Amino acid sequence: MSRRLMLFPTAVRRDPTIDLWMKNHPGPLGAIAQRWFDVMRGCGPDVTELLHDGHPTACIGEAAFAYVNAFTHHVDVGFFLGAELADPKDLLEGSGKFMRHVKFRPGLEPDATAVNALVAEAYADMQRYLASTR
């Protein structure tokens, strides 16, 4: 599959608009979004971020690898190249050519270990790809 990277040259190490977004999403859904965006932020020192299409997006440099978004009744933890990720627990949803997401609902959250593995894989995969293009 040919990769279609989402590139965001305005991504920065720590974007204050994301902290404001989190404050504007209180309660259980906001807590879920914060938890998983913190996991993305913690992937490595090369993680940058920005608010893209109204939701927190994690990048390596300018190349997006994951995002969170809160809706009325659920939170998506999404992956820009999710169709390429190994998903042994069958958590990823979506039918697009590239993107996939895991849906979280308060009290019905998927296996955290498996989601952590997806975030780590998305990060590592993007790192490898970017290194191969240098």
C-alpha positions as CSV (number, residue, x, y, z in Angstrom):
1,M,0.0,0.0,0.0
2,S,1.3,3.5,-0.9
3,R,1.5,5.7,2.2
4,R,-0.3,9.0,2.3
5,L,1.2,10.9,5.2
6,M,-0.6,13.8,6.8
7,L,2.0,16.5,7.3
8,F,1.6,19.4,9.6
9,P,4.5,21.8,9.5
10,T,3.0,23.9,12.4
11,A,3.2,21.0,14.9
12,V,5.1,22.0,18.0
13,R,6.6,20.2,21.0
14,R,3.7,21.2,23.3
15,D,0.7,23.1,21.9
16,P,-1.2,25.1,24.5
17,T,-4.4,24.9,22.5
18,I,-4.5,21.2,23.2
19,D,-4.5,21.9,27.0
20,L,-7.4,24.3,26.4
21,W,-9.2,21.7,24.4
22,M,-8.8,19.2,27.3
23,K,-10.2,21.8,29.7
24,N,-13.2,22.3,27.5
25,H,-13.9,18.5,27.5
26,P,-14.4,17.8,31.2
27,G,-16.0,14.6,32.7
28,P,-15.4,11.0,31.8
29,L,-15.0,11.5,28.1
30,G,-12.5,14.3,28.6
31,A,-10.6,12.1,31.1
32,I,-10.4,9.3,28.5
33,A,-9.2,11.7,25.8
34,Q,-6.6,13.2,28.2
35,R,-5.3,9.7,29.2
36,W,-4.7,8.5,25.7
37,F,-3.3,11.8,24.4
38,D,-0.8,11.7,27.3
39,V,0.2,8.2,26.1
40,M,0.8,9.6,22.6
41,R,2.8,12.5,24.1
42,G,4.9,10.1,26.1
43,C,6.0,8.0,23.1
44,G,9.3,9.8,22.6
45,P,11.1,13.2,22.6
46,D,10.3,13.7,18.9
47,V,6.6,13.8,19.4
48,T,5.0,17.1,18.4
49,E,1.4,18.1,18.4
50,L,-1.3,20.4,17.1
51,L,-5.1,20.8,17.0
52,H,-6.1,19.5,13.6
53,D,-9.7,19.7,12.5
54,G,-10.6,20.5,16.0
55,H,-9.0,17.5,17.7
56,P,-5.6,16.9,19.4
57,T,-3.2,15.3,16.9
58,A,0.2,13.7,17.7
59,C,3.0,13.8,15.2
60,I,6.6,12.9,14.8
61,G,8.1,16.1,13.5
62,E,5.4,17.1,11.1
63,A,4.1,13.6,10.3
64,A,0.8,12.7,12.1
65,F,0.5,9.3,13.6
66,A,-2.4,9.5,16.0
67,Y,-5.2,11.6,17.5
68,V,-8.0,11.7,20.0
69,N,-11.5,13.2,19.6
70,A,-14.4,13.4,22.0
71,F,-18.0,13.1,20.8
72,T,-21.3,13.2,22.7
73,H,-21.1,9.5,24.0
74,H,-17.6,8.2,23.1
75,V,-14.0,9.1,22.4
76,D,-12.0,7.9,19.4
77,V,-8.3,7.1,19.7
78,G,-7.4,7.2,16.0
79,F,-4.4,6.3,13.8
80,F,-3.6,8.0,10.5
81,L,-2.2,4.8,9.1
82,G,-4.3,2.5,11.1
83,A,-5.1,0.2,8.2
84,E,-1.5,-0.9,8.3
85,L,-1.4,-1.7,12.0
86,A,-1.4,-5.2,13.4
87,D,-4.6,-5.5,15.4
88,P,-4.7,-9.0,17.1
89,K,-7.5,-7.9,19.5
90,D,-9.6,-6.6,16.6
91,L,-10.2,-3.2,18.2
92,L,-9.7,-1.0,15.2
93,E,-12.9,0.4,13.5
94,G,-13.3,2.2,10.2
95,S,-13.3,1.3,6.5
96,G,-11.3,4.1,5.0
97,K,-8.2,3.4,2.9
98,F,-5.8,4.6,5.7
99,M,-7.3,5.7,9.0
100,R,-8.7,3.6,11.8
101,H,-9.8,4.3,15.3
102,V,-10.6,2.6,18.6
103,K,-13.9,3.7,20.2
104,F,-14.0,4.3,24.0
105,R,-17.2,4.6,26.0
106,P,-17.2,5.2,29.8
107,G,-17.5,1.9,31.5
108,L,-17.0,0.0,28.2
109,E,-13.4,0.7,27.5
110,P,-11.3,-1.7,25.4
111,D,-8.2,-3.5,26.6
112,A,-5.8,-0.8,27.7
113,T,-2.8,-3.1,27.0
114,A,-3.9,-3.7,23.4
115,V,-4.5,0.1,22.8
116,N,-1.1,0.9,24.3
117,A,0.4,-1.5,21.9
118,L,-1.5,0.1,18.9
119,V,-0.2,3.6,20.0
120,A,3.4,2.3,20.4
121,E,3.2,0.5,17.0
122,A,1.8,3.6,15.2
123,Y,4.6,5.6,16.7
124,A,7.4,3.1,15.9
125,D,6.1,2.5,12.4
126,M,6.1,6.2,11.6
127,Q,9.6,6.6,13.1
128,R,10.8,3.7,10.8
129,Y,9.2,5.1,7.8
130,L,10.6,8.6,8.3
131,A,14.1,7.2,8.9
132,S,13.9,5.3,5.7
133,T,13.1,8.4,3.7
134,R,16.0,10.5,5.0
